[in-house]
């Protein structure tokens, strides 16, 4: 189990909440796109990464 602590800004926390709702089927890709200001293609990529890595996929990698 990874015990690394991840700190998210408020904007990233909101993105996390939206991705959780998207994966749970509560909202659609188009809704998530509108709520985050990202394109639907970016939402597809973030959803895939979130399914693979969880919350670790949210922060920027640099």
N, C-alpha and C positions, 0 to 999 in steps of 0.2 A: 504494500500500500504506500502510495506517495504522500508524504507528510509536508510537502512544500506548500507554503502559504501563498495565496494569490490575492493581490489587492486590486480591486476594480474601481474605476471612477464611477460617478453616478450614471454617466452616459453608457458605460460598458455594463453596468448592473441592469440598466433598462434593456439593453440588447440581450442580455442573458435571460431576463424574464420573458421577453418576446420570443426568443428561440425555444424556451421551455414550453410556452403555449403553442407554438407552431408544431413542435414535435408531438405534443399531446393531441393535436388535431383541433384545438380550440379556435385557432385562426388559420387563415389561408396564406399562401406565399405572397399574394398581392397585398393583403392586409399588413403583413410583416414588413413588406417593402415600403408601404406608405408610412407606417409608424416609425421606421428607422431612418427613412430618407435614403435608403440604399436601393440599388436596382434589384429586380427579381433574380437576375443571374448571381449577384453577390449574395443574396439570401440563400440560394441553392447551395453555394459553396460554403457559407457559414453553417448552414444546417448540417451538411455532410461532415464538416470538421467537428462540429459539436457532438454529433453522434459517435465519432471515433475517439475524440480526446476529452470530451466533456468541457467543463468550464476553462480548462487550460487552453482551449482554442480561442478564447475571447481576447486576451491581451495581445498587443502587437509583438511580433517576434524579434524585433531588433533590440 
